[in-house]
Amino acid sequence: MKEDLNPILRGWINYFRLAEVKRFAEDMDGWIRRRLRLILWKQWKRNWTRRKRLIEAGLSEERAVMSAFNRRGSWWNSGASHMNDVFRKKFFDDLGLISMVDELYKCRHFNFRNRLGT
């Protein structure tokens, strides 16, 4: 999935890099990570699988059981603290997914240095 997402995200960054869009980039990064957490939650399908995967990811057994059997919807769970604690930004960075905020900073830093002639 990262092979599909990264070129699209880079295109958005290149399109918006001259505008003041830091807040937009932060919101989009958060939404994309939440959507990816939702996909993980839906892939696990059964409550027992969710419990097992949350424990494997580092959540305590008690919290994993409460989270897996909470009967809330997928979107709610993708934004809940148990998913955010286990699948942080670093998790997605390690998978190779680019961050719009980080790429925007790189573009601006590079452009600023070019203007200075360094």
Contacts in CASP RR format, 6 or more apart in sequence:
PFRMAT RR
TARGET T0000
AUTHOR 0000-0000-0000
METHOD contacts of the structure
MODEL  1
MKEDLNPILRGWINYFRLAEVKRFAEDMDGWIRRRLRLILWKQWKRNWTR
RKRLIEAGLSEERAVMSAFNRRGSWWNSGASHMNDVFRKKFFDDLGLISM
VDELYKCRHFNFRNRLGT
1 36 0 8 1.000
1 39 0 8 1.000
2 95 0 8 1.000
2 96 0 8 1.000
2 97 0 8 1.000
5 32 0 8 1.000
5 97 0 8 1.000
6 96 0 8 1.000
6 97 0 8 1.000
6 98 0 8 1.000
9 32 0 8 1.000
9 98 0 8 1.000
9 100 0 8 1.000
9 103 0 8 1.000
10 98 0 8 1.000
10 103 0 8 1.000
12 28 0 8 1.000
12 100 0 8 1.000
13 25 0 8 1.000
13 100 0 8 1.000
13 103 0 8 1.000
13 104 0 8 1.000
13 107 0 8 1.000
14 107 0 8 1.000
16 24 0 8 1.000
16 25 0 8 1.000
16 104 0 8 1.000
17 104 0 8 1.000
17 107 0 8 1.000
17 108 0 8 1.000
17 111 0 8 1.000
21 104 0 8 1.000
22 101 0 8 1.000
22 104 0 8 1.000
25 100 0 8 1.000
25 101 0 8 1.000
25 104 0 8 1.000
26 100 0 8 1.000
26 101 0 8 1.000
28 100 0 8 1.000
29 89 0 8 1.000
29 99 0 8 1.000
29 100 0 8 1.000
29 101 0 8 1.000
32 97 0 8 1.000
32 100 0 8 1.000
33 87 0 8 1.000
33 89 0 8 1.000
33 92 0 8 1.000
34 78 0 8 1.000
34 79 0 8 1.000
35 78 0 8 1.000
36 87 0 8 1.000
36 92 0 8 1.000
36 97 0 8 1.000
37 77 0 8 1.000
37 78 0 8 1.000
37 79 0 8 1.000
37 83 0 8 1.000
37 84 0 8 1.000
37 87 0 8 1.000
38 74 0 8 1.000
38 75 0 8 1.000
38 77 0 8 1.000
38 78 0 8 1.000
40 53 0 8 1.000
40 83 0 8 1.000
40 87 0 8 1.000
41 50 0 8 1.000
41 74 0 8 1.000
41 77 0 8 1.000
41 78 0 8 1.000
41 83 0 8 1.000
42 74 0 8 1.000
44 50 0 8 1.000
44 53 0 8 1.000
47 68 0 8 1.000
47 69 0 8 1.000
48 68 0 8 1.000
50 64 0 8 1.000
50 67 0 8 1.000
50 68 0 8 1.000
51 64 0 8 1.000
51 65 0 8 1.000
51 67 0 8 1.000
51 68 0 8 1.000
51 69 0 8 1.000
54 63 0 8 1.000
54 64 0 8 1.000
54 67 0 8 1.000
54 68 0 8 1.000
54 82 0 8 1.000
54 86 0 8 1.000
55 61 0 8 1.000
55 64 0 8 1.000
57 86 0 8 1.000
57 87 0 8 1.000
58 86 0 8 1.000
59 67 0 8 1.000
59 82 0 8 1.000
59 85 0 8 1.000
59 86 0 8 1.000
63 82 0 8 1.000
64 82 0 8 1.000
67 77 0 8 1.000
67 80 0 8 1.000
67 82 0 8 1.000
67 83 0 8 1.000
70 77 0 8 1.000
72 80 0 8 1.000
77 83 0 8 1.000
89 99 0 8 1.000
92 99 0 8 1.000
93 99 0 8 1.000
END
